[in-house]
Amino acid sequence: EPEVTQTPSHQVTQMGQEVILRCVPISNHLYFYWYRQILGQKVEFLVSFYNNEISEKSEIFDDQFSVERPDGSNFTLKIRSTKLEDSAMYFCASSRQGYTDTQYFGPGTRLTVL
Amino acid sequence: TQLLEQSPQFLSIQEGENLTVYCNSSSVFSSLQWYRQEPGEGPVLLVTVVTGGEVKKLKRLTFQFGDARKDSSLHITAAQPGDTGLYLCAGVVGYGGSQGNLIFGKGTKLSVKP
């Protein structure tokens, strides 16, 4: 069964460094999402992406964040200058269609900012 | 800001008991989804409810969407240790033409003891 994959599974970085989290959505899906989950807290929406542009973004998704679909398979989340509070699990999700269609989540990348 | 309140936050029961988890909001959602999340993994979709008053059954799990599409419940009959996990409700934001981003509740951590 097709699944969303994410790399790396765990990323440790120093405060102020740039990180890129990578996701390979399910191949025939058109809608892509990033969510994050700070330890012990709820899963929070960051950004959605369709047709090579951001559809919606939350307040969390400030200028330090960017997303890109550099080729036909990868979907990346870049954090330009990481802060301690960026430490969290970051989940990528994809869906074939938007709006009520099932979003399939990847296993997540645990980002630790020291 | 749309919020989803889940209760209870923690639930510890004996095998064979029944339980209900609630998900409430003051906002209307176009649909509501229930996920199960294992430690270190991404959420896995259990069910989507779309129509007000809708009831869906998945073996021993019964999901209901409130008539006003503001609340939902998950009822588990004769719980088993294998049901242990974190159950998340997520409201789908948006209507036709939008992305359908998810607003998650904090989750209910269920422990079923043999």
Contacts between the chains, C-beta under 8 A, distances in Angstrom:
chain1	res1	chain2	res2	distance
A	4	B	42	7.6
A	31	B	99	6.3
A	31	B	100	7.8
A	33	B	99	7.7
A	33	B	101	7.0
A	33	B	102	7.8
A	35	B	102	7.4
A	35	B	104	7.9
A	41	B	106	7.2
A	42	B	88	7.8
A	42	B	104	4.9
A	42	B	105	6.4
A	42	B	106	4.5
A	42	B	107	6.7
A	43	B	43	6.7
A	43	B	88	6.8
A	43	B	90	7.6
A	43	B	102	7.6
A	43	B	104	4.1
A	44	B	104	7.2
A	45	B	101	4.8
A	45	B	102	6.1
A	45	B	103	6.9
A	45	B	104	8.0
A	48	B	99	4.1
A	48	B	101	5.5
A	50	B	99	6.5
A	55	B	98	7.4
A	55	B	99	4.4
A	56	B	98	7.3
A	56	B	99	5.4
A	56	B	101	5.9
A	91	B	42	5.0
A	91	B	43	7.4
A	93	B	42	7.6
A	95	B	100	7.4
A	98	B	94	7.8
A	98	B	98	6.6
A	98	B	99	4.6
A	98	B	100	4.8
A	99	B	30	7.2
A	99	B	92	7.2
A	99	B	94	6.0
A	99	B	95	6.9
A	99	B	96	6.1
A	99	B	97	7.4
A	99	B	98	5.9
A	99	B	99	6.8
A	99	B	100	3.8
A	100	B	30	6.2
A	100	B	31	4.7
A	100	B	48	6.7
A	100	B	50	6.4
A	100	B	92	5.5
A	100	B	100	5.6
A	101	B	100	6.8
A	102	B	33	7.9
A	102	B	45	5.5
A	102	B	48	6.7
A	103	B	45	7.4
A	103	B	100	7.8
A	103	B	102	6.5
A	104	B	45	7.5
A	105	B	35	8.0
A	105	B	42	3.3
A	105	B	43	5.1
A	105	B	44	7.1
A	106	B	42	5.4
A	107	B	40	7.6
A	107	B	41	5.4
A	107	B	42	5.3
A	108	B	40	7.5
A	108	B	41	7.0
A	108	B	42	5.2
A	110	B	40	7.9
